[in-house]
Amino acid sequence: MAPDASDALAVRQKVQLFLNAAQTGNLDLLKKLASQLDDGKGMATTIADVKDANKRGALHFAAREGKTEVCRYLLEELKLDVDTKDDDGETPLIHAARQGHTDTAKYLLERGANPDIPSDLGVTALHHSAGIGDIELLKFILSKGVDIDSQSDAGTPLIWAAGHAQPDAVKVLLEHHANPNAETDDNITPLLSSVAAGSVECLKLLIQAGASVNISAGGATPLHIAADNGNPEIINCLLDAGADPNIMEEDGLKPIQVAALRGNRAAVEILFSKTTQVHSIPKWSVDGIIEYMQTEAGNAQEEVKATGGEKDTATKIRNLPEVSGEAKQKAAEAKSRGDDAFRRQDYQAALDAYTQAIDFDPNDATLLSNRSLCWIRLGQAEHALVDAKACRELRPDWPKACYREGAALSLLQRFDEAANSFYEGVQLDPENKELVNAFREAVEAGRKFHGTDKKSS
């Protein structure tokens, strides 16, 4: 091996040892390696430049593992930037908050870390402290005057707290005037999140704060979701708060029909006296509704088996397997692990976590969408397309599902088909610039692709 190659290898090994020392909290070794790595530019400059492939430096690793003493050395002696960002736009504070290292996060804030800095996904330290229920850190961050309703790809900190069934965090955020009706781009609200998470405590807090009980996401109201899950306490809580049992979701089903499809008898019994008769159901009684909806579901399944044809949206919903509340909770936990891995750009780990989530809840189109994106990042276009198509079957009117399908087809260089998928998404959401741009790019790529074919023939 040439001398210069040998020297380069030695430096790389020291860099890895240095980052490992930061991660494990070995301060003596860290200082020793820092001196050895100094290349004449000055210790602080040299160490600030030492990063892994994801642009994470020693401060990121120390914060992520709660090694406050290492953070103190890096910030107070080497004067590193407390708000340095990695490839995902995440600061050391975000790393510490996500892992629940309260003391380390508070130290970083005391050293001037900006709690309002979001990751590339819009996530702040406040989101993470709310999502894991770290009340001490949550209150400390709020004392810094942060934007309590800052939006991420998965909503505001209040949506995170409600969706992770963290009633104490929900209470603190509401006390600090968080908006109980904040929405994501998909119309998910804190109340919807609390119902999906099966948290009665969070639901009651949100209702008391003035959260709307009739806002719908994808056509489904909180009462539809509660009927699907079959939690009697949540259903009664929503009805007492004024939830309308006669609103139909996008497939023309009332909550009582959704409950009947799932075989949730207790939910049907609660909703029966509150729901106006559906005239297509011949026998309007608890048993009659369940029998009719179950029969319809069975007939639809037989029809699909016999014809192999396409199903309309309502039929697709009726054919979905029943998912218990416990399974949904396990799916949510696996999804959270997948989301964390995706933010770290550990796409294989994210893929594994989303696969576990899908095993628990195969009805959740979002999980298929997320896994499709992981396959794309891993360059597995065929797998990405399979998941995207399954996602579209579950939610044919969801623009993001069209985008996922188009992205997979583009990776396969099937540009004409990709353009069609993107165009179908544009028809569903004409204001979606991402879809509009993707459609134009696919059309242009198709022209160039076919043009190249002609020149080479």
RONUGU-342012 format. One line per field, with one value per residue (C-alpha): residue number from 1; residue in three letters; x, y, z. Coordinates in steps of 0.02 Angstrom, whole numbers. Layout:
% residues N
num	c(NUM,...)
residuo	c(ALA,...)
x	c(X,...)
y	c(Y,...)
z	c(Z,...)
% end
This chain:
% residues 457
num	c(1,2,3,4,5,6,7,8,9,10,11,12,13,14,15,16,17,18,19,20,21,22,23,24,25,26,27,28,29,30,31,32,33,34,35,36,37,38,39,40,41,42,43,44,45,46,47,48,49,50,51,52,53,54,55,56,57,58,59,60,61,62,63,64,65,66,67,68,69,70,71,72,73,74,75,76,77,78,79,80,81,82,83,84,85,86,87,88,89,90,91,92,93,94,95,96,97,98,99,100,101,102,103,104,105,106,107,108,109,110,111,112,113,114,115,116,117,118,119,120,121,122,123,124,125,126,127,128,129,130,131,132,133,134,135,136,137,138,139,140,141,142,143,144,145,146,147,148,149,150,151,152,153,154,155,156,157,158,159,160,161,162,163,164,165,166,167,168,169,170,171,172,173,174,175,176,177,178,179,180,181,182,183,184,185,186,187,188,189,190,191,192,193,194,195,196,197,198,199,200,201,202,203,204,205,206,207,208,209,210,211,212,213,214,215,216,217,218,219,220,221,222,223,224,225,226,227,228,229,230,231,232,233,234,235,236,237,238,239,240,241,242,243,244,245,246,247,248,249,250,251,252,253,254,255,256,257,258,259,260,261,262,263,264,265,266,267,268,269,270,271,272,273,274,275,276,277,278,279,280,281,282,283,284,285,286,287,288,289,290,291,292,293,294,295,296,297,298,299,300,301,302,303,304,305,306,307,308,309,310,311,312,313,314,315,316,317,318,319,320,321,322,323,324,325,326,327,328,329,330,331,332,333,334,335,336,337,338,339,340,341,342,343,344,345,346,347,348,349,350,351,352,353,354,355,356,357,358,359,360,361,362,363,364,365,366,367,368,369,370,371,372,373,374,375,376,377,378,379,380,381,382,383,384,385,386,387,388,389,390,391,392,393,394,395,396,397,398,399,400,401,402,403,404,405,406,407,408,409,410,411,412,413,414,415,416,417,418,419,420,421,422,423,424,425,426,427,428,429,430,431,432,433,434,435,436,437,438,439,440,441,442,443,444,445,446,447,448,449,450,451,452,453,454,455,456,457)
residuo	c(MET,ALA,PRO,ASP,ALA,SER,ASP,ALA,LEU,ALA,VAL,ARG,GLN,LYS,VAL,GLN,LEU,PHE,LEU,ASN,ALA,ALA,GLN,THR,GLY,ASN,LEU,ASP,LEU,LEU,LYS,LYS,LEU,ALA,SER,GLN,LEU,ASP,ASP,GLY,LYS,GLY,MET,ALA,THR,THR,ILE,ALA,ASP,VAL,LYS,ASP,ALA,ASN,LYS,ARG,GLY,ALA,LEU,HIS,PHE,ALA,ALA,ARG,GLU,GLY,LYS,THR,GLU,VAL,CYS,ARG,TYR,LEU,LEU,GLU,GLU,LEU,LYS,LEU,ASP,VAL,ASP,THR,LYS,ASP,ASP,ASP,GLY,GLU,THR,PRO,LEU,ILE,HIS,ALA,ALA,ARG,GLN,GLY,HIS,THR,ASP,THR,ALA,LYS,TYR,LEU,LEU,GLU,ARG,GLY,ALA,ASN,PRO,ASP,ILE,PRO,SER,ASP,LEU,GLY,VAL,THR,ALA,LEU,HIS,HIS,SER,ALA,GLY,ILE,GLY,ASP,ILE,GLU,LEU,LEU,LYS,PHE,ILE,LEU,SER,LYS,GLY,VAL,ASP,ILE,ASP,SER,GLN,SER,ASP,ALA,GLY,THR,PRO,LEU,ILE,TRP,ALA,ALA,GLY,HIS,ALA,GLN,PRO,ASP,ALA,VAL,LYS,VAL,LEU,LEU,GLU,HIS,HIS,ALA,ASN,PRO,ASN,ALA,GLU,THR,ASP,ASP,ASN,ILE,THR,PRO,LEU,LEU,SER,SER,VAL,ALA,ALA,GLY,SER,VAL,GLU,CYS,LEU,LYS,LEU,LEU,ILE,GLN,ALA,GLY,ALA,SER,VAL,ASN,ILE,SER,ALA,GLY,GLY,ALA,THR,PRO,LEU,HIS,ILE,ALA,ALA,ASP,ASN,GLY,ASN,PRO,GLU,ILE,ILE,ASN,CYS,LEU,LEU,ASP,ALA,GLY,ALA,ASP,PRO,ASN,ILE,MET,GLU,GLU,ASP,GLY,LEU,LYS,PRO,ILE,GLN,VAL,ALA,ALA,LEU,ARG,GLY,ASN,ARG,ALA,ALA,VAL,GLU,ILE,LEU,PHE,SER,LYS,THR,THR,GLN,VAL,HIS,SER,ILE,PRO,LYS,TRP,SER,VAL,ASP,GLY,ILE,ILE,GLU,TYR,MET,GLN,THR,GLU,ALA,GLY,ASN,ALA,GLN,GLU,GLU,VAL,LYS,ALA,THR,GLY,GLY,GLU,LYS,ASP,THR,ALA,THR,LYS,ILE,ARG,ASN,LEU,PRO,GLU,VAL,SER,GLY,GLU,ALA,LYS,GLN,LYS,ALA,ALA,GLU,ALA,LYS,SER,ARG,GLY,ASP,ASP,ALA,PHE,ARG,ARG,GLN,ASP,TYR,GLN,ALA,ALA,LEU,ASP,ALA,TYR,THR,GLN,ALA,ILE,ASP,PHE,ASP,PRO,ASN,ASP,ALA,THR,LEU,LEU,SER,ASN,ARG,SER,LEU,CYS,TRP,ILE,ARG,LEU,GLY,GLN,ALA,GLU,HIS,ALA,LEU,VAL,ASP,ALA,LYS,ALA,CYS,ARG,GLU,LEU,ARG,PRO,ASP,TRP,PRO,LYS,ALA,CYS,TYR,ARG,GLU,GLY,ALA,ALA,LEU,SER,LEU,LEU,GLN,ARG,PHE,ASP,GLU,ALA,ALA,ASN,SER,PHE,TYR,GLU,GLY,VAL,GLN,LEU,ASP,PRO,GLU,ASN,LYS,GLU,LEU,VAL,ASN,ALA,PHE,ARG,GLU,ALA,VAL,GLU,ALA,GLY,ARG,LYS,PHE,HIS,GLY,THR,ASP,LYS,LYS,SER,SER)
x	c(0,68,115,-21,-154,-92,-101,-277,-332,-257,-350,-515,-489,-454,-610,-715,-636,-666,-851,-867,-788,-916,-1055,-995,-947,-761,-701,-517,-504,-603,-479,-330,-398,-449,-267,-208,-333,-284,-212,-149,-314,-346,-428,-604,-605,-534,-658,-805,-760,-756,-922,-993,-1078,-1239,-1147,-1164,-1022,-964,-1094,-1236,-1176,-1147,-1317,-1405,-1333,-1355,-1169,-1181,-998,-940,-1061,-989,-811,-859,-958,-863,-683,-688,-828,-920,-1084,-1225,-1349,-1247,-1359,-1339,-1398,-1579,-1572,-1571,-1478,-1399,-1548,-1669,-1565,-1564,-1751,-1801,-1706,-1776,-1611,-1688,-1532,-1429,-1565,-1584,-1396,-1395,-1536,-1441,-1292,-1399,-1474,-1620,-1774,-1869,-1749,-1843,-1775,-1803,-1969,-2020,-1995,-1929,-1872,-2045,-2126,-2015,-2036,-2225,-2227,-2131,-2213,-2055,-2150,-1996,-1914,-2080,-2107,-1927,-1938,-2104,-2023,-1910,-2058,-2060,-2194,-2313,-2407,-2256,-2303,-2207,-2247,-2346,-2428,-2405,-2333,-2511,-2551,-2393,-2441,-2620,-2567,-2445,-2575,-2481,-2619,-2498,-2412,-2581,-2632,-2472,-2484,-2666,-2624,-2500,-2637,-2595,-2727,-2842,-2904,-2736,-2733,-2603,-2611,-2715,-2839,-2778,-2817,-2763,-2935,-2929,-2757,-2817,-2962,-2847,-2729,-2874,-2836,-2994,-2894,-2823,-2993,-3079,-2945,-2962,-3151,-3142,-3024,-3148,-3086,-3211,-3283,-3349,-3195,-3158,-2998,-3017,-3204,-3194,-3247,-3182,-3343,-3308,-3134,-3204,-3337,-3202,-3099,-3252,-3207,-3375,-3302,-3232,-3394,-3498,-3376,-3390,-3580,-3593,-3485,-3600,-3525,-3650,-3688,-3772,-3623,-3571,-3389,-3327,-3397,-3572,-3561,-3621,-3523,-3649,-3619,-3431,-3453,-3566,-3439,-3309,-3428,-3416,-3584,-3564,-3530,-3683,-3791,-3731,-3754,-3922,-4034,-3935,-3934,-4073,-4124,-4028,-4166,-4057,-4047,-4213,-4217,-4173,-4117,-3948,-3949,-4023,-3889,-3746,-3818,-3847,-3674,-3585,-3686,-3643,-3460,-3467,-3559,-3431,-3289,-3371,-3402,-3221,-3162,-3281,-3244,-3067,-3127,-3100,-3185,-3260,-3197,-3339,-3311,-3125,-3162,-3282,-3150,-3019,-2978,-3029,-2892,-2905,-2865,-2713,-2648,-2673,-2572,-2431,-2436,-2422,-2271,-2186,-2226,-2145,-1987,-1993,-2013,-1862,-1757,-1810,-1756,-1587,-1583,-1571,-1691,-1667,-1715,-1862,-1916,-1913,-2013,-2145,-2160,-2195,-2325,-2409,-2415,-2513,-2624,-2632,-2774,-2664,-2619,-2495,-2385,-2380,-2340,-2197,-2127,-2139,-2032,-1904,-1894,-1863,-1723,-1647,-1663,-1789,-1913,-2013,-2048,-2089,-2217,-2301,-2325,-2382,-2514,-2575,-2582,-2689,-2808,-2836,-2852,-2886,-2929,-2767,-2650,-2495,-2532,-2530,-2365,-2286,-2343,-2275,-2108,-2086,-2131,-2010,-1870,-1914,-1904,-2087,-2111,-2276,-2358,-2277,-2347,-2521,-2506,-2446,-2586,-2717,-2645,-2656,-2838,-2869,-2767,-2741,-2649,-2517,-2358,-2257,-2375,-2385,-2196,-2177,-2302,-2207,-2041,-2109,-2177,-2011,-1912,-2023,-1990,-1802,-1808,-1903,-1796,-1640,-1718,-1748,-1569,-1494,-1603)
y	c(0,171,286,412,275,206,379,405,239,284,450,366,244,386,477,323,300,484,474,312,396,537,408,305,455,412,590,549,452,588,723,616,580,762,814,682,736,919,952,1127,1218,1226,1099,1174,1187,1012,930,1025,948,770,691,527,492,572,731,691,753,715,832,740,571,633,716,565,454,581,608,781,791,761,896,1014,985,1008,1167,1251,1205,1181,1309,1202,1263,1203,1207,1112,1011,836,774,766,945,882,974,894,958,861,703,722,760,613,491,567,631,771,834,837,928,1056,1084,1115,1240,1328,1340,1430,1291,1358,1250,1321,1247,1106,954,936,853,1003,912,1008,957,1007,876,740,787,792,625,530,621,702,831,907,944,994,1129,1186,1208,1299,1420,1474,1548,1425,1410,1288,1252,1223,1105,949,819,731,884,994,943,924,800,704,699,645,517,438,435,557,643,736,812,854,942,1045,1097,1147,1248,1342,1376,1248,1246,1096,1103,1113,1004,915,921,761,845,747,839,807,736,616,562,530,423,323,296,240,370,418,534,633,638,711,845,896,903,1010,1126,1148,1022,987,811,813,858,720,655,561,566,478,570,528,431,323,285,246,133,44,17,-28,64,97,228,331,315,375,516,577,564,660,796,813,695,669,483,516,589,474,446,450,277,319,226,291,247,112,26,32,-45,-181,-222,-248,-352,-227,-267,-155,-7,-47,-55,116,197,116,236,386,343,376,224,176,121,2,-107,-203,-247,-96,-178,-215,-393,-342,-211,-328,-470,-360,-279,-445,-525,-380,-401,-587,-560,-432,-551,-689,-571,-519,-700,-747,-602,-553,-378,-210,-166,2,93,36,-145,-128,-65,-209,-335,-272,-394,-346,-262,-256,-104,-193,-231,-49,6,-114,-52,128,82,-4,144,261,156,161,350,370,254,347,513,434,378,198,142,-44,-26,84,-47,-183,-77,-30,-213,-258,-119,-183,-359,-288,-172,-213,-87,67,141,261,115,50,225,240,69,109,263,157,36,185,250,76,70,-73,-2,-162,-182,3,-15,-165,-66,90,-8,-88,85,148,1,47,234,265,448,488,598,536,358,417,504,347,244,373,382,193,189,330,233,87,208,175,361,358,256,368,522,443,407,583,655,555,629,805,775,734,883,1015,1131,1001,1075,919,814,945,957,768,750,876,794,622,685,767,614,506,616,609,422,386,508,415,252,325,390,222,119)
z	c(0,-47,99,58,52,217,296,231,305,473,473,432,574,695,635,669,840,878,834,933,1083,1072,1061,1209,1315,1326,1355,1384,1221,1132,1187,1139,965,942,968,845,713,720,547,579,547,732,844,834,644,623,741,667,499,565,512,455,288,353,404,588,695,871,946,858,923,1099,1107,1035,1172,1312,1343,1419,1473,1295,1236,1367,1305,1123,1157,1296,1254,1066,1037,909,833,947,802,673,557,487,317,379,443,622,759,913,1014,903,925,1115,1125,1015,1127,1287,1354,1454,1544,1385,1290,1429,1431,1243,1263,1402,1284,1157,1050,949,986,837,708,618,529,342,387,492,657,807,981,1041,928,998,1181,1154,1062,1197,1342,1411,1514,1597,1431,1353,1484,1473,1284,1299,1423,1279,1185,1040,905,990,828,716,575,526,394,531,606,758,927,990,851,897,1081,1045,915,1038,1179,1291,1392,1507,1355,1278,1439,1447,1264,1282,1438,1329,1201,1068,930,962,782,693,536,430,240,251,371,522,683,863,900,753,811,988,924,810,957,1066,1200,1295,1409,1263,1179,1332,1352,1170,1175,1331,1237,1094,966,828,832,654,552,426,348,185,215,383,541,715,743,589,657,829,753,655,812,915,1075,1164,1283,1140,1040,1188,1222,1042,1040,1203,1126,975,847,704,680,513,419,277,234,55,18,78,243,410,569,615,449,475,647,575,440,575,680,823,900,1053,938,832,988,1046,876,836,931,867,681,557,457,303,184,85,241,244,430,536,698,776,713,546,512,558,456,305,306,335,194,78,119,84,-80,-135,-98,-198,-343,-348,-341,-482,-598,-552,-593,-514,-351,-310,-157,-43,-90,-55,119,151,99,220,360,535,637,826,930,1001,826,775,926,884,704,766,872,726,613,740,734,545,544,659,551,393,468,503,321,382,246,276,459,409,282,415,537,408,358,540,547,388,462,609,506,319,299,324,155,236,287,108,46,169,126,-59,-29,66,-82,-197,-86,-91,-281,-281,-405,-434,-248,-237,-376,-293,-132,-225,-320,-159,-81,-225,-206,-25,-58,-243,-211,-119,-223,-132,-185,-366,-335,-261,-410,-532,-441,-450,-634,-670,-586,-700,-849,-889,-913,-1007,-870,-739,-823,-818,-632,-595,-703,-608,-449,-523,-564,-382,-318,-453,-332,-288,-363,-326,-433,-570,-582,-577,-719,-826,-789,-833,-998,-1040,-986,-1096,-1246,-1220,-1188,-1348,-1444,-1390,-1449,-1622,-1639,-1592,-1708)
% end
